[in-house]
């Protein structure tokens, strides 16, 4: 990251983001909602408008779109950290001809010029026209912005062109900017629909405009596009870059983008607060932070005639009542919910709703999870799944402290049966850990992070989560958590807030919660292996605010090696399950299955964690106690004459002794997890 970019961010983000909104500018929009609110905003931002002209845009860009290094801020080439493979001067480099990226820059219509009818003043409105590389601009063409499912081309900063992710409700070609700018583009689309409310209905027949336009003044856009833009708006909150740009353009055009000045306006016009009167001082309207409206929950491939369960986190703030849940859509009969409503208390704390998909017919299936009530406007979450007859390993059943049943689907090609591998994973080699993330917030909230209200950068390199009236969540960038990692957080309570707790979740699943104090404390937790595309969310409740000082995530180091369980692999007959036994309690194992007749036909690995032993900390009526010292562990509470074994996670015995006293010292050469076994039948898992 460039030092100049870091310095810039540290100057602008350590204080609360602030826009220069003229006094009374939005007063006429007070108390309105939905279509009426949008119409009122249209009147406000259209009054006394000054058209800078198409050629005048380059003069605007000299101050509206400038990086800290003095170069043009092109959202199609500049990465989230402010770096780029090439830069353009504010005074030269305008297109011109181009053959590749980096040749020249021109004026990109976020809302395509062809859709606008190539007419003024809309074709020269700086609020939705940005400077971009000419070649990338050309690749975007007149395709709508969207979520790419299958990538056909990628720019140097990671912007993508390709076919749309079908889960969005659209299947055409789309162009997807990087996460750091998605909110910028969403708010530009909101602006166009508002500023040109009286014209936008007539544009539906212009070129490919009908891909996103509904042919009316309100809501103006098709449902799939509104849902996606709202999701982007929430994913990427307003940045200081946008605020500064809004102020500069106001100086030229004499109008503002209201969705930058008041981001919650989007919810009152199209989102979760439609039907409620908007106010410049209203900060306590009901909303959901999870799940995201219009963003699909994907079950992936599921074996035919089997089921798969996924949790969807329902979490919100300022709710007026319970949230109702239902399923609709073509294949709704293949999906089911474990609850039909979530109480206000549970929803504000965060509640995992279990959705079950039953693969009772082959092929791709879709449905929608509908959420309503609690003061929010009803919205839906697409559900997608595919039932396949491809060979797969299934989740384990009958899990105990010492074993489980491995399961898999049938294959017509398994003439001579199946081969079952069972193994654990261990870290060997003593290699250094890999630092995945280390953020001390000295430059405010990085653009690669996201948050939902209320989160703000505070002076002193802290990020405050939650306010007196709103909860908040701070979300990391996408992380590769496919191996076991360590999470360390430095945090404290805000002022004198009592009960201030910092909750961490991974991909919507609970990880841990820390009760913070008035002093900065260091909290550490081990994260079990997740996915290569995971995110961690830190949350705090309203009135129980938390100041986060630093977040560090690193792998546990060394080389991860598969260690076969003794006796495996085994060859089974033409059966679809196998009982695995002789395992250690409270330990993670893995299994995969292949065909004896075709070793290349092999399933994905399935993980299983064995259960704790019942009463594992006692031997008869005697307590089995242990604690760490500098050289190993001390075992106490046993009578004399008890045989003790200490076994590592590879299953190797590293120590054995016969107790002579009530307290015995066991020296250990390496750090790690161990099992203590006694002749009286006790087993205890310890960490050294």
N, C-alpha and C positions, 0 to 999 in steps of 0.2 A: 504494500500500500504506500502511496506517495506521502511524504511528510507534509507537503502542502495541503493535501486533502484532509489529513488527520487534524492539522492545525485549524483548518476552516471549520470542520465539524465540531471541534472542541469549543470554538468560539460561539457557534450558533446554537448548539444543542444543550449546553450545560444549563441554559435558562429555558423557561417554558416557551414553546413555539408561539409566535405572536405575529399577527397580521395587522396592517394598517387599514382597518375598516372605517370608512367615514361615519361619523355619528349620525344615527337615524337612517342609514342607507337601507336597512332591511325592515324598517318599522311596519310598512304596509303588508308584510307577509305574516305578521303576528296573528296567531289564532287560527290559521288556515291549515288544511291538510290535503293530502292526495292531489287530485287534479286542480283544485282551487289554489293550493299552495304553489304548484308548478306554474300556473297561469300568473299568479301574483309575482313570482320571481322573474318570469319572462318580461313583465312590464318594467320591473326594476332594472334589469340588465340590458334592456333595449333602449331605455331613455337616454337621450343626449349622446348616443353612440357615435364615435369617431372612427371612420374607416381609414386605416393607415395605407391601404392599397397593397396589391400583391408585391410590388417592388419594394415597398416600404418595410416588409417583414424582415429583410436582412439587416436593416438598421435597428429594429426591435431586438433581434437576436444578439446584438452586440452587448446588451445589458441583461436581457431576460434569460438567456441560456448560455451561461459562461461558467466553466469550471474554475476552481481556485487557481489553477495554473494559467488562467487567461485564455484557454482554448474553448472551442464550442462544446457544449454539453449535449452530445448526441446519444439518445437513449437506445439507439440500435447498435452502437459500437462501444460506448463507455460501460464498463462493468460496475457491479455494485460497490466495489471499493474505490471507484474513481479512476482506475487505470484503464488503458485501452491499447489495442495494437497499433493504432494510428490516431492522430489528432488533427483538427482543423483550426486555422486561424480565424478570428472574427472579422478580419479585413480582406481575406483572400480565400481561395479554395472553393468558391461557389461554382456549381455546375453550369456549363460544360458537359463534356462527354465523359463517359466512364466505361470501363471494361471489367473492373473488379473493385472490391472493397478498398477504401483508402484513396480513390482517385479524386473525388470532390463531394461536396454536400449540397443538398437542395432543400426544398420546403415540402415537408410531408403533411398531407391532410390526414389527420387521425380519422375523421369522417370524410371518406374519399371525395375528391373533387367531382368525379362523375356522378356520385350520389347527390351532390349539391346542385346539379345542373350547371356547374362551372359558372355560377352567377355570383355577383357581389350583393351584399357585403360578406356573405358567408365564406366565400372562397379565399378571403384574405383576413379572416378573424384569427388573431394570434393565440387566442385561448385554446384553439384546437389544432393549430399549425405549428409544427416543431421542426428544427433543423435536424436532418438525418443524412447519413451517407446515401449518395445517389443510387448506388448499386443495390443496397439493401432495400431502399425505398421501392426500387423497381421490382425486386423479388416479392415484396409484400403486395404490390399491384393494387387491385381493388378488392382483395379478399378481406373479409371481416377479421377483426382480432378475435381470438378464441383459444381454446385449450387443444393443443396438438396431441393426437393419439399416436399416429404413425409419422415420423419425421422424414421429410424428403430433402431438407436443406437447413443448415445452421450457420448463423453469422458468427463473427469472431467473438462477440460478447455473450453468445448463447441464445440469442433470439432464434425462433424456429418457424419454419414453414412446413406444412404437412396437412394430412387429412385430420378432421376434427375428432376428438375423443367422443365417441357416440354417447357416453354417459351424460354429456351436456345437453342432449336433445337436438343436436345438429350434426350432420354428416358430411358437409362440404369441406373445401379447403380453407384453412385459417392460418393466420400469422400470430404467433405467441411471443410477446416480449418477455424479458427475464422478470423474475418475481419482484425485484427492487423497484420496477416501474409500472407494475400492473395497476396499482391504484391511481397513478397519474393518468393513464389512458382511460380508466373507468370514469374518472371525474371529468375528463374532456368529453366523453360521450354523454354524460349527464348534462353538461353545459350546453352542448349542441341541441339536445332535445328540449331544453328550456329556452335558450335564447331565440331559437327559431321555431317556437311552438306554432306560430301561425302558418308556417311554410312546410314543416316536416311531413305532414300527411300527404302532400302533393309530390314528394320525392320518391315514393314507394316504387314507381315505375322507372326510375333512373338507373340504368345499368343493372348491377347486382344488389341495389339497395334493398330489394324485397327480401334478401337473405336475413336482414336484421330488423327492418322496419315493419310495423304493424299496420301502417296506412291510416293512422289517426294522430291527434294531438296528444292524447293520453291513453295508454301509457307511452305511446310513441314507438317503443321497441317491442319485438316479439319476446315471449316469456323466457325462452332459453337464453336470450341475450341479456335481458334484465337480471336474471338469476346469476349469470356468470359475472357480469359487471359488479353486482352487489358483493359477490364473493371476493372479487379482486379488490374492491373498495375496502373491505374489511381486512383482507390479507395484508395490504400495503397501505397503512394509514398515511395521512398528509405529512409531508416532509417539509423541512425548512426550504429546500429547493423550490417546491411548489408555492409556498407562501411568498417567497421573494419574487418568483416569476409573476404571480398574481398581482403583486404590488406594482411591478414594473409595467405590465400590460395595462393596468388601470391608468397609469400616467400617460399612455399613448391613446388608448381607446375610450377612456372614461367609463369603463364598465369592469365588473369583476366576475370571477367564477364563484358562485355562492357555495358550491360543494367543497371548496377549499377553505373558505372562511368559516363555514359551519358544516363539518362532515356529516353530522346527524341528519341534515336535511334529506339526504338520500334515503334514509329509513322512513321519513315522514312522507316522502313523495312516492316511493316504490317499495320500501322494505317492511321491516317489522313493526313500524309505528304508524302505518297508514290508518286513518280514522281518528287519530289523536291530534289535537291542535298543537302546532309548533310554536315555540317561543325561543327567543334568543337566550333566555335564561333557563330553559328547560334542560336539565341534565339528568333527570331521573326517570326517563321513559323506559318501559319494559323492553327487553331485548334478549335474544339468545346468542351466546358466543359459540355454542356447539349444539348440533352439527351445523355445517355451513349450508345455507339454502342453495339448492341446485347442484351441489357437488356430490358425486356418486359414492356410495359405499359398494365396493367391489368384492364379491365372494370368490372370484376367479374360477378355476376349474374344480368341479366336485364330481366324484365318482357317481356314476349312474345308480340310482336307488339308495344312495346314502344321504346323509344330512351334514350340514356345516353351520356352526353358530358363530356370529360376530357380535361384538358389543359396539353400540353407538352411544357416545356420551351426550346426554342432554343436560345442558348447563346454561343458565341465564342469570339475569339480574333485574331487580325492581319489578318482579312479576306480580300480577294482581291475583293470581290463582294458579290452579294446576294446569299442566300441559297435557292435552289430549293427543293420543297417537292412534293412527289407523293405517291400513294398507290399501292401496288402490293400484289399478293398472292391469295390463293384459295378463300377467302371470302372478297376480297377487295371491292366488290360491296355493302357490308353491312356497310362499313365505309366511312366517308367523311371528308374533310378538309375545314376550313373556308377561307384558303389562299393557294395559290400554290407556293408562294415564300416569303421570309423574307429579307428585305434589309440589306445591310452591317451595316448601322447605328443601325437599330432595333436589329439585331442579336448580335451586340457587347454590346448593352445595356441590352439585354435579352427580348425576345418576346414570349408571350404565344400563341401557336398555338392550336386552338380548334379542337378536333377530335370528331366526332359524330358516335356512333354505333347505328344502327337500327336493332332491334331484330325481323326481319321479318320471320325468320324460326327457329324452335326449334333446340337446340343442341349447341355444342362448335364450335366457329368460330375463325379463325386466319387470319391475314394479316400482312403486313410489311409497315412501314413508311420509305420511302427512302429519304435520304438527300444527296445533292450534290451541287457542285459549291462553290464559295467563296475561292477557293484554297485548300479545303479539299478533301480528297479521299472519294468517295461515300460510305456510309454505311447505315445500316438499323436498325430500332427499331421494334421488334416484337410487334404485337397487339393481345391480346387475350380477348375473351368475351364468355359468355354463355347465350343463350336465354332460359328462363325457364318459365314453366306455374305454378310454385309454387306461393302461395299467398304472396303478397308484398304490402307495402305502397309505393306510388309513390311521387315524389317531388311535393311540393305545387305550385299552380298556382294562378293568380289573386291576388298577394300580394299587400296590401295597407298599409296605416299607422295604420289601425284599424282591419285588418283581412286578411284572405286568404281562398283559396279553398283547402281542403284536398282531396287527391286522393288515390285510391288503385285499385288493380286488382280484378277480379272476382274470386269467389270460388264456385265450384259446391255444396259444403257442407253448404253454407250460406242460409239455408232454411228460417230462420226467420230474416235475415238481419245481420248487422254488428254493433259492438260497437266501438265508436270513443272516444279516450281519448286525451285531450288537456291539456298541463301543461307547467309551467315554471320551472326553477331550481333555487334554492337559496342556499346560504351557511349559515348554522346555527351552533350554538354551540360555536363559537368563538375559535375553535381549532387552534393550531399553523400551519403555512404553512409547507409544506414538501419541502425540498431542493432537487431538481432533479439534479442539476449540479452547481458546483461552481469551476471554473477553473481560476487561476491567472497566469498560464503559467510560474511559477517559475522554472519548470522543462522542459521548452520548449513545443513543441507541443505533447500532449499525443498520444500514439499509437492508442487509440480508436477513435481519430479524423481523418479526412481525408482532403485533400486539392488538389486543381488543380493550376497549375502554374499561378502566382508566389506567394508563401507563404513561409516565413522563420522566424525562431525564432531569435529575436534580443536580445542583451544584455539589462539588465534592466527589465527583465520579460515581454517584449513585443513580440507580434507576428505581423510582418509586412505583410499586404495583398497588393499585386501588386508591380510591379517594374516600372522603367521608360519606359520599352518596352512591358510589359505584364500585363494584368489584373490578378486577382487572387480571389480564393474563399476558405474559411475555413469552414469546415462542421463538425457539432457536431456528437457525437455518436447517436444511435437510442434512442429516448426519449419517455416516455409515456406522451403525451399531450392530453389525452382523456378528461381531465378537464381543465377549464380555468387556465392559468398560467401567471406569470409575468416574463418578460425578462428584465434584467438590463445589460448594457454594458458600460464599461469604455474605452474610446478611445480618440485618438488625431490624427491630421494630421501628416504626415511624413515630417520632415524638413520644407521647405517653400512651399510645394505643395499647389497650389490653387485649390479650388473646390473639395477638398478631401471629398467624401461622403462614408459612410458605409451603404450598403444596406442589409437588412435582408429579407430572404424568408423562408417560411415553406413549405416543400414538393413541391417546385417549384412555389408556389403561393406567390405573393408579400405581405409583411407584413408592412415594413416601411423603410425609409431612413433617416439618420442623417447627417447633414453637420458638419463635425468636425472642430476643431480649433487647434491652436498651443499648447493649454493647455489641459490636460486630463480632459474630461468632462464625467459626468454620464448620460446615456440615458436609459429611461425606457419605455416599451410598454407592454400592456396587449395582450396576445395571446388568441384568442377564442379557444374553445375546438377543437382539431384536432383528431389524432388517437393515438393508443398505440405504433405505430411504426413510429413516425415522426422524421425528422431531420430538423435542422435549418442551413441555409447557410448564411454566411457573405461574401459580395463581395465588391471589390473596383476596380476602373478602372485604366488602365496603366497611369502613370504620375500623378495620383491623389491618392497617397498611404496613407494608414491608418495604424496606430499602435494601436492594441487592447491590453489593459492591463488586463481586467478581464471580464468574462462572467458568469452571475448568472441567473439560472432559478429555479423558485419555484412555487408551487401551491398557490392559494390564501387563503388556510387555511379553517378550519372548515369542517363540514359535508355537502355534497351536497344532498339536499332533493328535490324531485319532489313536486311541488305545483299545484294541479289541478286548472284550470281556472273555475270560477264560472259557473255552469250549465253543467259541463262535469264530467263523460262520458255521451254520448248520444247514444241511440239506433236508427239506421237508418233502412230504408226499404232496399230492394234489389237494392240499388243504388251504384254507384262507386265514388261518390264525396259528399262533404258536405261543405257548406259555414260557415266558422267560423268568428264571428264578436265580437265587443265590447272589442278589445285588445288595449294595449297601444302602442304608436308609438315608433319606434327605439328600439325595445325590441325583445329578442330571445325567441321563444316558440318551443314546441315539440309536435308531435302527433304520435300515433300508433293506429293500428286497429286490432281487433280480431273478431272471429265469435261468434255470439250470441249462436249458438248451440254447440260450442266447444271452450271454453275459452283458451284451450292450443294452439290453432292455432292463433298465434299472430305475427304481423309484427315487424320488427325493427323500432326504433323511427326515425322520420324525423324531422330535425330542420328547422325552418323558422324564419327569422328576418323581422319584420315589418318595413315599410318605415318611414322616417322622415315626419313630417307634413310640408306642403308647408307654407312658411312664419312663421315658428314656433317661431321666435324671435320677432315678432311684434304683437301688439294689435291695430288694426286700423292704425292710423298714429303715435301711440306711441310705442317706443321701450320698450321691456320687458328685463331689464338687471338684472344680478345677479352676486354675487361674494361670496366667502367663507370667514368666519371669524373663530374664535376659537370655537364658540358654535354652529354654523350652517351656514345658508346662509342669505344673505341680498338681498331683492328684491327691485328694484328701477325702475323708469320710468313710473309707473302707476298713474293714477289720483285717488283722494280720492273716496271712495265708491265702489271700485272694490272688489268683493268677490274672495278670493284666497284659494285653497286647495293644500296641499302637500301630495302625495301618494307614498308609497314605492312599491318595485317590487312584493310584495305579493298582491298588490291591496288594502292594508289597508291605510285609511286616518290617517296620523300622526299629521297633523296640519291644521287649518283653521282660516282665519281672514278676516276682512273687512278693507281695506286700509284706513288709516287716513292721512298719509303723503306720500310724494314721495318716501320715503325709509322705508322699514319694515324689522325688524329682525325676522327670524324664527329659533327657537332653535330646534336642532335635537339630539336625544339620541345616534344614531348609525351611523357609517360610511356606505356609500353605495350609490346606485343610487336612484333618486327620480324623480317624475313627478310633475311639477308645473302646475296647471289648474286654469284658471280665468273665471269669469262669462262672460267675453267678448269673450270667445272662444279660448284663447291661451293655448297651451300646450308646455312646455319646459322640456327636460330631463337634469337633473343636477347631478353632482357627488360631494359628500362630504366625 
